Amino acid sequence: MEQKSLQFKPAASAGGISQEGLKLIACVTMLLDHIGAALLPQVEWLRVTGRIAFPIYCFLLAEGFHYTRNRTKYGLRLFAGVLLSEVPFDFALFGGWTWWYQSVMLTLLVGFLAMNAMNRCKPLVGKLLILLPFAALAELAMTDYGGPGVLLIGLFYLTRELPRRNWIQLAAMVVLFTWLMPGYTIWRSGFVKITIEQFALLAMVPIACYHGRKATASSWVKTGFYLFYPVYLALLYGIRMLAM
Protein backbone atom coordinates (compact mmCIF):
# COMPACT_ATOMS: atom_id res chain seq x y z
CA MET A 1 0.00 0.00 0.00
CA GLU A 2 1.38 3.42 -0.91
CA GLN A 3 1.64 5.91 1.94
CA LYS A 4 2.52 9.56 2.19
CA SER A 5 6.29 9.74 2.68
CA LEU A 6 7.82 11.59 5.59
CA GLN A 7 8.61 15.13 4.49
CA PHE A 8 12.26 16.13 4.21
CA LYS A 9 12.98 19.44 5.88
CA PRO A 10 16.28 20.53 7.41
CA ALA A 11 16.11 20.18 11.18
CA ALA A 12 17.51 23.64 11.78
CA SER A 13 14.57 25.29 10.03
CA ALA A 14 11.93 22.98 11.44
CA GLY A 15 12.84 23.27 15.12
CA GLY A 16 12.76 20.37 17.55
CA ILE A 17 14.30 16.95 16.93
CA SER A 18 14.37 15.33 13.50
CA GLN A 19 13.80 11.66 12.74
CA GLU A 20 17.55 11.18 12.44
CA GLY A 21 18.05 12.98 15.75
CA LEU A 22 15.71 10.52 17.46
CA LYS A 23 17.49 7.59 15.82
CA LEU A 24 20.85 8.92 17.00
CA ILE A 25 19.62 9.20 20.60
CA ALA A 26 18.27 5.65 20.41
CA CYS A 27 21.49 4.29 18.89
CA VAL A 28 23.78 5.94 21.44
CA THR A 29 21.70 4.93 24.47
CA MET A 30 21.32 1.37 23.13
CA LEU A 31 25.08 1.14 22.57
CA LEU A 32 25.73 2.28 26.14
CA ASP A 33 23.24 -0.31 27.40
CA HIS A 34 24.96 -3.15 25.59
CA ILE A 35 28.43 -1.99 26.62
CA GLY A 36 27.15 -2.31 30.17
CA ALA A 37 25.55 -5.70 29.53
CA ALA A 38 28.46 -7.23 27.62
CA LEU A 39 31.56 -5.60 29.09
CA LEU A 40 30.86 -3.54 32.21
CA PRO A 41 27.95 -5.07 34.16
CA GLN A 42 29.10 -3.33 37.34
CA VAL A 43 28.58 0.15 35.79
CA GLU A 44 24.86 0.54 36.45
CA TRP A 45 24.39 3.96 34.82
CA LEU A 46 25.09 2.38 31.41
CA ARG A 47 22.11 0.04 31.81
CA VAL A 48 19.94 2.84 33.21
CA THR A 49 20.74 5.13 30.27
CA GLY A 50 19.99 2.29 27.88
CA ARG A 51 16.34 2.16 28.97
CA ILE A 52 15.71 5.25 26.83
CA ALA A 53 16.38 3.45 23.54
CA PHE A 54 13.53 0.95 23.22
CA PRO A 55 10.54 3.34 23.48
CA ILE A 56 12.15 5.57 20.84
CA TYR A 57 12.55 2.61 18.48
CA CYS A 58 8.91 1.64 19.07
CA PHE A 59 7.77 5.19 18.36
CA LEU A 60 9.86 5.38 15.17
CA LEU A 61 8.51 2.00 14.04
CA ALA A 62 4.93 3.26 14.35
CA GLU A 63 5.88 6.45 12.48
CA GLY A 64 7.67 4.47 9.80
CA PHE A 65 4.71 2.14 9.37
CA HIS A 66 2.44 5.15 8.80
CA TYR A 67 4.69 6.95 6.32
CA THR A 68 6.42 4.17 4.39
CA ARG A 69 5.66 4.00 0.68
CA ASN A 70 5.97 0.22 0.61
CA ARG A 71 5.10 -1.77 3.73
CA THR A 72 6.26 -5.03 2.19
CA LYS A 73 9.77 -3.67 1.66
CA TYR A 74 9.70 -2.13 5.13
CA GLY A 75 8.82 -5.48 6.66
CA LEU A 76 11.52 -7.25 4.62
CA ARG A 77 14.12 -4.77 5.89
CA LEU A 78 13.08 -5.58 9.45
CA PHE A 79 13.32 -9.30 8.69
CA ALA A 80 16.81 -8.77 7.26
CA GLY A 81 17.67 -6.92 10.46
CA VAL A 82 16.56 -9.95 12.47
CA LEU A 83 18.78 -12.26 10.41
CA LEU A 84 21.78 -9.95 10.62
CA SER A 85 21.44 -9.21 14.34
CA GLU A 86 20.54 -12.46 16.08
CA VAL A 87 23.93 -14.16 16.01
CA PRO A 88 25.94 -11.04 17.02
CA PHE A 89 23.37 -10.36 19.75
CA ASP A 90 23.69 -13.85 21.21
CA PHE A 91 27.47 -13.91 21.08
CA ALA A 92 27.97 -10.36 22.40
CA LEU A 93 25.60 -10.71 25.36
CA PHE A 94 25.65 -14.46 26.11
CA GLY A 95 28.96 -15.61 24.69
CA GLY A 96 27.38 -18.02 22.20
CA TRP A 97 24.24 -19.11 20.39
CA THR A 98 21.08 -19.43 22.47
CA TRP A 99 17.41 -20.11 21.77
CA TRP A 100 16.37 -18.71 25.13
CA TYR A 101 16.47 -15.01 24.33
CA GLN A 102 15.96 -13.22 21.01
CA SER A 103 17.12 -9.75 19.97
CA VAL A 104 14.94 -6.65 19.98
CA MET A 105 14.81 -6.80 16.18
CA LEU A 106 12.42 -9.75 16.42
CA THR A 107 10.25 -7.76 18.85
CA LEU A 108 10.09 -4.91 16.33
CA LEU A 109 9.25 -7.31 13.49
CA VAL A 110 6.39 -8.87 15.50
CA GLY A 111 5.17 -5.35 16.33
CA PHE A 112 5.25 -4.45 12.64
CA LEU A 113 3.18 -7.54 11.78
CA ALA A 114 0.74 -6.59 14.54
CA MET A 115 0.29 -3.11 13.06
CA ASN A 116 -0.30 -4.64 9.64
CA ALA A 117 -3.05 -6.82 11.09
CA MET A 118 -4.59 -4.00 13.15
CA ASN A 119 -4.61 -1.74 10.10
CA ARG A 120 -7.15 -4.05 8.46
CA CYS A 121 -9.63 -3.59 11.30
CA LYS A 122 -11.55 -0.35 11.97
CA PRO A 123 -13.09 -0.76 15.46
CA LEU A 124 -10.70 0.06 18.30
CA VAL A 125 -11.79 -2.99 20.30
CA GLY A 126 -10.99 -5.18 17.32
CA LYS A 127 -7.53 -3.64 16.99
CA LEU A 128 -6.84 -4.31 20.67
CA LEU A 129 -7.97 -7.92 20.36
CA ILE A 130 -5.77 -8.39 17.30
CA LEU A 131 -2.75 -6.96 19.17
CA LEU A 132 -2.94 -9.50 22.01
CA PRO A 133 -1.92 -12.68 20.12
CA PHE A 134 1.08 -10.87 18.66
CA ALA A 135 2.12 -9.85 22.18
CA ALA A 136 1.70 -13.49 23.22
CA LEU A 137 3.84 -14.57 20.24
CA ALA A 138 6.68 -12.28 21.29
CA GLU A 139 6.41 -13.61 24.84
CA LEU A 140 6.54 -17.24 23.67
CA ALA A 141 9.48 -16.48 21.36
CA MET A 142 11.26 -14.90 24.35
CA THR A 143 12.18 -11.74 22.48
CA ASP A 144 13.81 -8.76 24.15
CA TYR A 145 10.98 -6.87 25.98
CA GLY A 146 8.59 -9.67 24.94
CA GLY A 147 4.85 -9.15 24.98
CA PRO A 148 4.94 -5.77 26.78
CA GLY A 149 7.30 -4.54 24.06
CA VAL A 150 4.76 -5.37 21.36
CA LEU A 151 2.05 -3.68 23.45
CA LEU A 152 4.20 -0.53 23.52
CA ILE A 153 4.47 -0.59 19.72
CA GLY A 154 0.69 -0.98 19.56
CA LEU A 155 0.29 1.96 21.94
CA PHE A 156 2.26 4.29 19.68
CA TYR A 157 0.35 3.03 16.64
CA LEU A 158 -3.10 3.46 18.20
CA THR A 159 -2.47 6.89 19.72
CA ARG A 160 -0.48 8.69 17.02
CA GLU A 161 -3.50 10.67 15.75
CA LEU A 162 -4.90 11.59 19.17
CA PRO A 163 -4.68 15.10 20.64
CA ARG A 164 -2.31 15.32 23.61
CA ARG A 165 -0.98 11.94 22.53
CA ASN A 166 2.30 12.39 24.42
CA TRP A 167 0.50 12.53 27.77
CA ILE A 168 -1.59 9.48 26.91
CA GLN A 169 1.52 7.59 25.84
CA LEU A 170 3.36 8.60 29.00
CA ALA A 171 0.50 7.45 31.23
CA ALA A 172 0.31 4.09 29.46
CA MET A 173 4.08 3.69 29.68
CA VAL A 174 3.92 4.21 33.45
CA VAL A 175 1.67 1.15 33.61
CA LEU A 176 3.82 -0.91 31.21
CA PHE A 177 7.16 -0.16 32.84
CA THR A 178 5.91 -0.28 36.43
CA TRP A 179 3.79 -3.43 36.42
CA LEU A 180 4.32 -5.41 33.22
CA MET A 181 8.12 -5.08 32.88
CA PRO A 182 9.52 -3.37 35.97
CA GLY A 183 12.97 -4.96 35.94
CA TYR A 184 15.04 -4.98 39.10
CA THR A 185 14.73 -2.42 41.89
CA ILE A 186 17.36 0.33 42.06
CA TRP A 187 16.01 2.27 45.05
CA ARG A 188 13.32 1.58 47.64
CA SER A 189 11.93 3.57 50.57
CA GLY A 190 8.83 2.24 52.29
CA PHE A 191 6.13 1.64 49.68
CA VAL A 192 8.00 3.65 47.04
CA LYS A 193 10.48 1.95 44.74
CA ILE A 194 12.29 2.87 41.56
CA THR A 195 13.06 0.12 39.06
CA ILE A 196 15.49 0.21 36.18
CA GLU A 197 12.79 -0.04 33.49
CA GLN A 198 11.00 3.05 34.80
CA PHE A 199 13.86 5.12 33.37
CA ALA A 200 12.36 4.30 29.96
CA LEU A 201 9.84 7.06 30.71
CA LEU A 202 12.62 9.57 30.00
CA ALA A 203 12.31 8.62 26.33
CA MET A 204 9.13 10.68 26.18
CA VAL A 205 11.22 13.88 26.41
CA PRO A 206 12.91 13.52 23.00
CA ILE A 207 9.77 11.93 21.55
CA ALA A 208 7.73 14.98 22.61
CA CYS A 209 10.34 17.20 20.90
CA TYR A 210 10.08 15.31 17.61
CA HIS A 211 8.97 17.65 14.83
CA GLY A 212 7.94 15.01 12.29
CA ARG A 213 10.57 15.79 9.66
CA LYS A 214 13.66 14.17 8.22
CA ALA A 215 16.93 16.08 8.42
CA THR A 216 18.40 14.37 5.36
CA ALA A 217 17.25 12.30 2.40
CA SER A 218 20.59 10.44 2.20
CA SER A 219 20.27 6.69 1.59
CA TRP A 220 23.73 6.28 3.16
CA VAL A 221 22.48 7.66 6.46
CA LYS A 222 19.43 5.39 6.32
CA THR A 223 21.59 2.32 5.62
CA GLY A 224 24.02 3.31 8.36
CA PHE A 225 21.27 3.33 10.97
CA TYR A 226 20.10 -0.14 9.84
CA LEU A 227 23.61 -1.61 10.04
CA PHE A 228 24.60 0.08 13.31
CA TYR A 229 23.00 -2.55 15.55
CA PRO A 230 24.53 -5.76 14.13
CA VAL A 231 27.91 -4.12 13.49
CA TYR A 232 28.43 -2.80 17.00
CA LEU A 233 27.21 -6.08 18.51
CA ALA A 234 29.86 -7.93 16.48
CA LEU A 235 32.49 -5.45 17.68
CA LEU A 236 31.40 -5.90 21.30
CA TYR A 237 31.78 -9.65 20.95
CA GLY A 238 35.28 -9.17 19.53
CA ILE A 239 36.23 -6.92 22.45
CA ARG A 240 34.74 -9.39 24.90
CA MET A 241 36.84 -12.21 23.46
CA LEU A 242 40.01 -10.11 23.57
CA ALA A 243 39.35 -9.22 27.21
CA MET A 244 39.03 -12.86 28.28
C-alpha positions in Angstrom: 0.0 0.0 0.0 1.4 3.4 -0.9 1.6 5.9 1.9 2.5 9.6 2.2 6.3 9.7 2.7 7.8 11.6 5.6 8.6 15.1 4.5 12.3 16.1 4.2 13.0 19.4 5.9 16.3 20.5 7.4 16.1 20.2 11.2 17.5 23.6 11.8 14.6 25.3 10.0 11.9 23.0 11.4 12.8 23.3 15.1 12.8 20.4 17.5 14.3 16.9 16.9 14.4 15.3 13.5 13.8 11.7 12.7 17.6 11.2 12.4 18.0 13.0 15.7 15.7 10.5 17.5 17.5 7.6 15.8 20.8 8.9 17.0 19.6 9.2 20.6 18.3 5.7 20.4 21.5 4.3 18.9 23.8 5.9 21.4 21.7 4.9 24.5 21.3 1.4 23.1 25.1 1.1 22.6 25.7 2.3 26.1 23.2 -0.3 27.4 25.0 -3.2 25.6 28.4 -2.0 26.6 27.2 -2.3 30.2 25.5 -5.7 29.5 28.5 -7.2 27.6 31.6 -5.6 29.1 30.9 -3.5 32.2 27.9 -5.1 34.2 29.1 -3.3 37.3 28.6 0.1 35.8 24.9 0.5 36.4 24.4 4.0 34.8 25.1 2.4 31.4 22.1 0.0 31.8 19.9 2.8 33.2 20.7 5.1 30.3 20.0 2.3 27.9 16.3 2.2 29.0 15.7 5.3 26.8 16.4 3.4 23.5 13.5 0.9 23.2 10.5 3.3 23.5 12.1 5.6 20.8 12.5 2.6 18.5 8.9 1.6 19.1 7.8 5.2 18.4 9.9 5.4 15.2 8.5 2.0 14.0 4.9 3.3 14.4 5.9 6.4 12.5 7.7 4.5 9.8 4.7 2.1 9.4 2.4 5.2 8.8 4.7 7.0 6.3 6.4 4.2 4.4 5.7 4.0 0.7 6.0 0.2 0.6 5.1 -1.8 3.7 6.3 -5.0 2.2 9.8 -3.7 1.7 9.7 -2.1 5.1 8.8 -5.5 6.7 11.5 -7.2 4.6 14.1 -4.8 5.9 13.1 -5.6 9.5 13.3 -9.3 8.7 16.8 -8.8 7.3 17.7 -6.9 10.5 16.6 -9.9 12.5 18.8 -12.3 10.4 21.8 -9.9 10.6 21.4 -9.2 14.3 20.5 -12.5 16.1 23.9 -14.2 16.0 25.9 -11.0 17.0 23.4 -10.4 19.8 23.7 -13.9 21.2 27.5 -13.9 21.1 28.0 -10.4 22.4 25.6 -10.7 25.4 25.7 -14.5 26.1 29.0 -15.6 24.7 27.4 -18.0 22.2 24.2 -19.1 20.4 21.1 -19.4 22.5 17.4 -20.1 21.8 16.4 -18.7 25.1 16.5 -15.0 24.3 16.0 -13.2 21.0 17.1 -9.7 20.0 14.9 -6.7 20.0 14.8 -6.8 16.2 12.4 -9.7 16.4 10.3 -7.8 18.8 10.1 -4.9 16.3 9.2 -7.3 13.5 6.4 -8.9 15.5 5.2 -5.4 16.3 5.3 -4.4 12.6 3.2 -7.5 11.8 0.7 -6.6 14.5 0.3 -3.1 13.1 -0.3 -4.6 9.6 -3.0 -6.8 11.1 -4.6 -4.0 13.1 -4.6 -1.7 10.1 -7.2 -4.1 8.5 -9.6 -3.6 11.3 -11.6 -0.3 12.0 -13.1 -0.8 15.5 -10.7 0.1 18.3 -11.8 -3.0 20.3 -11.0 -5.2 17.3 -7.5 -3.6 17.0 -6.8 -4.3 20.7 -8.0 -7.9 20.4 -5.8 -8.4 17.3 -2.8 -7.0 19.2 -2.9 -9.5 22.0 -1.9 -12.7 20.1 1.1 -10.9 18.7 2.1 -9.9 22.2 1.7 -13.5 23.2 3.8 -14.6 20.2 6.7 -12.3 21.3 6.4 -13.6 24.8 6.5 -17.2 23.7 9.5 -16.5 21.4 11.3 -14.9 24.4 12.2 -11.7 22.5 13.8 -8.8 24.2 11.0 -6.9 26.0 8.6 -9.7 24.9 4.8 -9.2 25.0 4.9 -5.8 26.8 7.3 -4.5 24.1 4.8 -5.4 21.4 2.0 -3.7 23.4 4.2 -0.5 23.5 4.5 -0.6 19.7 0.7 -1.0 19.6 0.3 2.0 21.9 2.3 4.3 19.7 0.3 3.0 16.6 -3.1 3.5 18.2 -2.5 6.9 19.7 -0.5 8.7 17.0 -3.5 10.7 15.7 -4.9 11.6 19.2 -4.7 15.1 20.6 -2.3 15.3 23.6 -1.0 11.9 22.5 2.3 12.4 24.4 0.5 12.5 27.8 -1.6 9.5 26.9 1.5 7.6 25.8 3.4 8.6 29.0 0.5 7.5 31.2 0.3 4.1 29.5 4.1 3.7 29.7 3.9 4.2 33.4 1.7 1.1 33.6 3.8 -0.9 31.2 7.2 -0.2 32.8 5.9 -0.3 36.4 3.8 -3.4 36.4 4.3 -5.4 33.2 8.1 -5.1 32.9 9.5 -3.4 36.0 13.0 -5.0 35.9 15.0 -5.0 39.1 14.7 -2.4 41.9 17.4 0.3 42.1 16.0 2.3 45.1 13.3 1.6 47.6 11.9 3.6 50.6 8.8 2.2 52.3 6.1 1.6 49.7 8.0 3.6 47.0 10.5 1.9 44.7 12.3 2.9 41.6 13.1 0.1 39.1 15.5 0.2 36.2 12.8 0.0 33.5 11.0 3.1 34.8 13.9 5.1 33.4 12.4 4.3 30.0 9.8 7.1 30.7 12.6 9.6 30.0 12.3 8.6 26.3 9.1 10.7 26.2 11.2 13.9 26.4 12.9 13.5 23.0 9.8 11.9 21.6 7.7 15.0 22.6 10.3 17.2 20.9 10.1 15.3 17.6 9.0 17.6 14.8 7.9 15.0 12.3 10.6 15.8 9.7 13.7 14.2 8.2 16.9 16.1 8.4 18.4 14.4 5.4 17.2 12.3 2.4 20.6 10.4 2.2 20.3 6.7 1.6 23.7 6.3 3.2 22.5 7.7 6.5 19.4 5.4 6.3 21.6 2.3 5.6 24.0 3.3 8.4 21.3 3.3 11.0 20.1 -0.1 9.8 23.6 -1.6 10.0 24.6 0.1 13.3 23.0 -2.5 15.5 24.5 -5.8 14.1 27.9 -4.1 13.5 28.4 -2.8 17.0 27.2 -6.1 18.5 29.9 -7.9 16.5 32.5 -5.5 17.7 31.4 -5.9 21.3 31.8 -9.7 20.9 35.3 -9.2 19.5 36.2 -6.9 22.4 34.7 -9.4 24.9 36.8 -12.2 23.5 40.0 -10.1 23.6 39.4 -9.2 27.2 39.0 -12.9 28.3 
